């Protein structure tokens, strides 16, 4: 299915947000996630994706 990941259209076979994080090689414990503009806590990442979903995955940055 086609979704937007961090503003970039991609094709994914992931069924859930958790699957997408694994598929895209994000460090699950170190990222914050949002689905269609709504923050999704780590323990709720089993939420299903849908075609056209807007997903944001944010990693903390150091420096400053």
C-alpha positions as CSV (number, residue, x, y, z in Angstrom):
1,X,0.0,0.0,0.0
2,X,1.1,3.6,-0.5
3,X,1.5,5.8,2.5
4,X,3.4,9.0,3.4
5,X,6.3,8.5,5.8
6,X,7.8,11.7,7.2
7,X,6.4,13.5,4.2
8,X,7.7,11.1,1.6
9,X,5.4,8.7,-0.4
10,X,6.5,5.1,0.0
11,X,5.1,1.6,-0.8
12,X,4.9,-0.7,2.2
13,X,3.7,-4.2,3.0
14,X,3.4,-3.3,6.7
15,X,0.0,-3.9,8.2
16,X,0.5,-1.9,11.4
17,X,2.6,1.0,12.6
18,X,4.8,-1.4,14.6
19,X,5.4,-3.5,11.4
20,X,6.3,-0.3,9.5
21,X,8.9,0.7,12.2
22,X,10.5,-2.7,11.9
23,X,10.3,-2.7,8.1
24,X,12.0,0.7,7.9
25,X,14.7,-0.2,10.4
26,X,13.8,2.4,13.0
27,X,14.9,1.8,16.6
28,X,11.4,1.2,18.1
29,X,12.4,2.1,21.6
30,X,14.0,5.4,20.6
31,X,11.3,7.0,18.3
32,X,8.1,8.9,18.7
33,X,5.3,8.2,16.3
34,X,2.2,9.9,14.9
35,X,-0.5,8.5,12.6
36,X,-2.6,11.0,10.6
37,X,-1.5,13.8,13.0
38,X,-2.3,11.9,16.2
39,X,0.5,10.9,18.6
40,X,0.6,7.1,19.0
41,X,2.2,5.8,22.2
42,X,4.6,2.9,22.0
43,X,2.2,0.4,23.5
44,X,-0.5,1.3,20.9
45,X,1.6,0.8,17.7
46,X,-0.4,-2.2,16.7
47,X,-2.7,0.2,15.1
48,X,-3.5,-0.8,11.5
49,X,-2.2,1.3,8.6
50,X,-4.5,2.3,5.7
51,X,-3.7,3.5,2.1
52,X,-2.8,7.2,2.2
53,X,-1.9,7.1,5.9
54,X,0.4,10.0,7.1
55,X,3.0,8.6,9.4
56,X,5.6,10.6,11.2
57,X,8.5,8.8,13.0
58,X,10.7,11.2,15.0
59,X,14.1,10.4,16.5
60,X,15.7,12.5,19.3
61,X,18.6,14.6,18.2
62,X,21.6,15.6,20.2
63,X,23.6,18.8,20.0
64,X,22.9,22.3,20.1
